[in-house]
Amino acid sequence: MSRFQRVRSFILGILYLVISLLLLLLPKDSYGVITLIISFMLLFYSISQLIYYVRMARHMVGGKIILCEAIIILDLGLFIYSLYDDKSLTILIFLLIIYAFSGFVDILRAFEEKKNGSHHWIRKLVIGLAMVIFALALVIIGLIMKNTIILKYGFCLSVAYAGIRKIITAFKKTAIVYIQ
């Protein structure tokens, strides 16, 4: 991990912690702000990926995957922006489903690491399973009880956990591979 990636990971971790605190301290006003922050982050990322595709990736192997990813993330960012006025259960459930999806991605990465012979795949698998189970349990509880307080606190915990993971990752030593 380069210095820029470490600084970016640390800043994102701090941003996640601030978002979590904002949701806890300002429950009525924070939904709109969090929705705007997430949608603009996704829109900025997707536009940068589209520019990358136009400038370089269209000539690369797998360039179409970058284009598809950028279009899907652009659509996701626009969809989240459309939820700006909806201050109900829908936003929290949607964000928890995204959190569960990131846990599912961790599970897939764990199986890929296992296939490559790494010994750290079990930790990633357990973390991914815990994320998926936690998010799905919160969504089911939220749908059954129609209570946003449980969903809000659960989402705050998940965002704070993701922030702490980003900060720890920023300070974790990584192996440097030299090719000779």
N, C-alpha and C positions, 0 to 999 in steps of 0.2 A: 504494500500500500504506500503510495507516494505521500509527500507532505501535504499536498493540496487535497488529496482524498481524505487524509486524517483530519485536516482542518474542517473540511466540508462535513464529515461525519460528526465531528464534535459540535459544530454549529447547528446541524440538523437535530442532534440530540437535545441541545439546549432549547431549540424551537419547539420540539415535541413536548418538553417539560413545561414550557410557557403555555402552550396550547392546552395542556392538561389542567394547569392551574387556572387558566382563563375560564375553562368550562366549569370548574368547581366554584370559582368565586363569583362569576357573572352568568348565572344559568340562563337568563332570558335573552340577554344581548349576545351571548357568545355563539349561539348557533349560526347566526348570519355571518359573523366574522370568520368563524372556522370554515364555513362553507365557501366563503369567498377566498380564503387563503388556500384551501385545498384545490379549488377549481383553478385559480390562477397558477398555482404550482404545476398542475397537470397540463394546463394550456401552454405554459412556457416550455415545459419539457417536450411536449408533442411538437410544438413549432420548431424547437431546436433540432429535434430528430428529423423533421421534414426537410429542414435546411441541410442537415447532414446527408440525407438521402439524395437531394438534388445535386449537391456539390460533389459527393464522393461515393456514397454507398450504392448508387445504381450501377456502378461498374464493378462492384465486388460480388463475390460469392455470398449468397445469403442477404443481399441487399433488399430484396423484396420483403423479407421478414422485418427489417427495420421500418420499411414503409407501412406495412400492416400494423406493426406495433404503434407507430406514431398516429395512424388514423384511429385505432381503437382508443388510445389514450386521449386523443383530441375529443372523440365522442364522449368519453367518460368525463372529461373536464367540463364540456358543455352541458352534460346531463346534471352534474353536481351544481353547476351554476344555475340551472333552471330550478333547483330545489331551494334557492336562496330565500324565497318568501314563505316556504313551508317550514314552520317552526314546530313540527310535531314529531311523532314517533318515526316517521319515514326516514328522516335524515340519519338518526342514530342507527336504525336497522341497516340502512344502506352502508354506512361507514363500518359497522361491525361485520357485514358480509365481505367488504373489502379486506378487513383485518383477517377474517377467516381464510380468504383467498391467499393472503401473504403467508399464512401458516401452511397452507397446502403447497405453496411454492417451496417453503423450507423442507417439507416432506419429500418433494421431488428432488431437491438438491441433496438431501441425505441419501436417497437411493442412488443418485449419480456418484456421490463420494464413495459409497459402498462398492459400486461397480469398479471404481478406479483404485480401490484397495486402501482407502484412507481409514484410519482408526477413529476419526472424529464424527463419523456418520451417526452414531447413536445419539449424541448430544443434540445434533440438528433434528433428528427424528423426534425426540422427546419434546423439544421446544416447539416444533411444528404441530405435533399432535395436541399439545397443551393449548396452543393458540387457537386451533380449530375447535377443540372441545369448548374452550372458554367462550369464544364468540358465538358458537351455535347455541350453547346453553343460555347465554344472555338474550339472543334473538328469540328463542322459544319462550323464555320467561317474559320477555317484553310483549310478545304477541298474546300470550295467555292472560297476563295480568293487566295489560294496557297501561303499564306504569313506566313513566319515563325516568323516574329517579333511579331505579335499579339499572336501567340501561345507561343513564348518564354516568353514574359512578363506575360501572363496569367499563365503559368506553374510556373514562379518565384513567383508570388503572391500566388499560391496554396501551394507551398512548404514552403514559409515564414509563411503562415497561419498555416500550420500543425506544423511547428517548434514552433510557439508561443503557440499553443494549448498544445504541449508536455511540454513546460516550465511551463505554468500555471497549468497543471495537476500535475507536480512535486511538486508544492508548495500548492496545494489544500488539505485541511484537509479531511480525510476520516473517516467514522464511524468505530469504532471497536466493533465487535459483540463478546460477551462472551457467550459461551455455558456452561450451568451448569448442 
